[in-house]
């Protein structure tokens, strides 16, 4: 599952990539290749997998996704020169 959030353009994060099996493995491989942080949460994936591409996440997932995004923002800050 891949999410994107641009707070200047979007009301909530959107699902921009998802897959199962080999496609999921390829998404993880690309994330690792580009040093994109990976967070695994099977319950969250189950909810988000029901969404269509470019669909905003449901309000019930805002807190969990916000925590993940905060983790990613902090990780990105630690890599900046």
Phi and psi in degrees as GROMACS dihedral restraints (atoms count N, CA, C in turn):
[ dihedral_restraints ]
;  ai    aj    ak    al  type     phi  dphi    fc
    3     4     5     6     1  -124.9    20    10
    4     5     6     7     1   134.4    20    10
    6     7     8     9     1  -118.6    20    10
    7     8     9    10     1   152.1    20    10
    9    10    11    12     1  -132.9    20    10
   10    11    12    13     1   142.8    20    10
   12    13    14    15     1  -145.2    20    10
   13    14    15    16     1   119.1    20    10
   15    16    17    18     1  -120.4    20    10
   16    17    18    19     1   101.3    20    10
   18    19    20    21     1   -63.7    20    10
   19    20    21    22     1   -16.1    20    10
   21    22    23    24     1   -83.7    20    10
   22    23    24    25     1   -15.5    20    10
   24    25    26    27     1  -122.3    20    10
   25    26    27    28     1   -20.8    20    10
   27    28    29    30     1  -125.8    20    10
   28    29    30    31     1   147.4    20    10
   30    31    32    33     1   -78.7    20    10
   31    32    33    34     1   -25.7    20    10
   33    34    35    36     1  -155.3    20    10
   34    35    36    37     1   160.6    20    10
   36    37    38    39     1   -58.6    20    10
   37    38    39    40     1   150.8    20    10
   39    40    41    42     1  -121.3    20    10
   40    41    42    43     1   149.6    20    10
   42    43    44    45     1   -77.7    20    10
   43    44    45    46     1   120.9    20    10
   45    46    47    48     1  -116.8    20    10
   46    47    48    49     1    -3.9    20    10
   48    49    50    51     1  -163.0    20    10
   49    50    51    52     1   139.1    20    10
   51    52    53    54     1  -158.2    20    10
   52    53    54    55     1   158.0    20    10
   54    55    56    57     1  -175.5    20    10
   55    56    57    58     1   168.7    20    10
   57    58    59    60     1  -127.2    20    10
   58    59    60    61     1   158.8    20    10
   60    61    62    63     1    59.3    20    10
   61    62    63    64     1  -125.4    20    10
   63    64    65    66     1   -63.5    20    10
   64    65    66    67     1   -37.3    20    10
   66    67    68    69     1   -64.9    20    10
   67    68    69    70     1   -41.4    20    10
   69    70    71    72     1   -62.6    20    10
   70    71    72    73     1   -42.0    20    10
   72    73    74    75     1   -62.3    20    10
   73    74    75    76     1   -38.6    20    10
   75    76    77    78     1   -65.6    20    10
   76    77    78    79     1   -40.7    20    10
   78    79    80    81     1   -60.8    20    10
   79    80    81    82     1   -43.0    20    10
   81    82    83    84     1   -65.5    20    10
   82    83    84    85     1   -40.3    20    10
   84    85    86    87     1   -60.8    20    10
   85    86    87    88     1   -44.7    20    10
   87    88    89    90     1   -64.9    20    10
   88    89    90    91     1   -40.6    20    10
   90    91    92    93     1   -60.5    20    10
   91    92    93    94     1   -44.2    20    10
   93    94    95    96     1   -64.8    20    10
   94    95    96    97     1   -41.5    20    10
   96    97    98    99     1   -59.9    20    10
   97    98    99   100     1   -36.6    20    10
   99   100   101   102     1  -101.7    20    10
  100   101   102   103     1    16.8    20    10
  102   103   104   105     1    55.0    20    10
  103   104   105   106     1    37.8    20    10
  105   106   107   108     1   -86.6    20    10
  106   107   108   109     1   125.0    20    10
  108   109   110   111     1   -58.8    20    10
  109   110   111   112     1   142.2    20    10
  111   112   113   114     1  -117.2    20    10
  112   113   114   115     1   131.9    20    10
  114   115   116   117     1  -127.0    20    10
  115   116   117   118     1   127.4    20    10
  117   118   119   120     1  -104.9    20    10
  118   119   120   121     1   126.2    20    10
  120   121   122   123     1  -148.9    20    10
  121   122   123   124     1    98.0    20    10
  123   124   125   126     1   -59.3    20    10
  124   125   126   127     1   -38.8    20    10
  126   127   128   129     1   -64.9    20    10
  127   128   129   130     1   -43.1    20    10
  129   130   131   132     1   -65.5    20    10
  130   131   132   133     1   -42.2    20    10
  132   133   134   135     1   -60.4    20    10
  133   134   135   136     1   -40.2    20    10
  135   136   137   138     1   -59.1    20    10
  136   137   138   139     1   -40.9    20    10
  138   139   140   141     1   -69.7    20    10
  139   140   141   142     1   -48.6    20    10
  141   142   143   144     1   -70.3    20    10
  142   143   144   145     1   -26.3    20    10
  144   145   146   147     1   -63.9    20    10
  145   146   147   148     1   -22.1    20    10
  147   148   149   150     1   -76.8    20    10
  148   149   150   151     1   -13.8    20    10
  150   151   152   153     1   -84.4    20    10
  151   152   153   154     1   153.7    20    10
  153   154   155   156     1   -82.3    20    10
  154   155   156   157     1   160.2    20    10
  156   157   158   159     1   -59.8    20    10
  157   158   159   160     1   141.5    20    10
  159   160   161   162     1    68.7    20    10
  160   161   162   163     1    12.4    20    10
  162   163   164   165     1   -89.5    20    10
  163   164   165   166     1   138.1    20    10
  165   166   167   168     1   -68.5    20    10
  166   167   168   169     1   148.1    20    10
  168   169   170   171     1   -68.4    20    10
  169   170   171   172     1   152.8    20    10
  171   172   173   174     1   -73.6    20    10
  172   173   174   175     1   150.4    20    10
  174   175   176   177     1   -53.4    20    10
  175   176   177   178     1   -30.7    20    10
  177   178   179   180     1   -63.9    20    10
  178   179   180   181     1   -17.9    20    10
  180   181   182   183     1  -102.2    20    10
  181   182   183   184     1    -0.3    20    10
  183   184   185   186     1   -54.9    20    10
  184   185   186   187     1   -47.0    20    10
  186   187   188   189     1   -64.2    20    10
  187   188   189   190     1   -46.9    20    10
  189   190   191   192     1   -63.2    20    10
  190   191   192   193     1   -45.8    20    10
  192   193   194   195     1   -66.3    20    10
  193   194   195   196     1   -37.7    20    10
  195   196   197   198     1   -61.3    20    10
  196   197   198   199     1   -39.8    20    10
  198   199   200   201     1   -63.7    20    10
  199   200   201   202     1   -40.5    20    10
  201   202   203   204     1   -66.3    20    10
  202   203   204   205     1   -44.9    20    10
  204   205   206   207     1   -63.2    20    10
  205   206   207   208     1   -38.4    20    10
  207   208   209   210     1   -62.2    20    10
  208   209   210   211     1   -41.7    20    10
  210   211   212   213     1   -59.0    20    10
  211   212   213   214     1   -45.5    20    10
  213   214   215   216     1   -65.5    20    10
  214   215   216   217     1   -43.5    20    10
  216   217   218   219     1   -60.7    20    10
  217   218   219   220     1   -42.5    20    10
  219   220   221   222     1   -64.2    20    10
  220   221   222   223     1   -40.2    20    10
  222   223   224   225     1   -63.8    20    10
  223   224   225   226     1   -41.5    20    10
  225   226   227   228     1   -63.7    20    10
  226   227   228   229     1   -39.3    20    10
  228   229   230   231     1   -62.2    20    10
  229   230   231   232     1   -36.4    20    10
  231   232   233   234     1   -71.4    20    10
  232   233   234   235     1   -17.6    20    10
  234   235   236   237     1   -94.3    20    10
  235   236   237   238     1    -9.3    20    10
  237   238   239   240     1   -75.6    20    10
  238   239   240   241     1   139.7    20    10
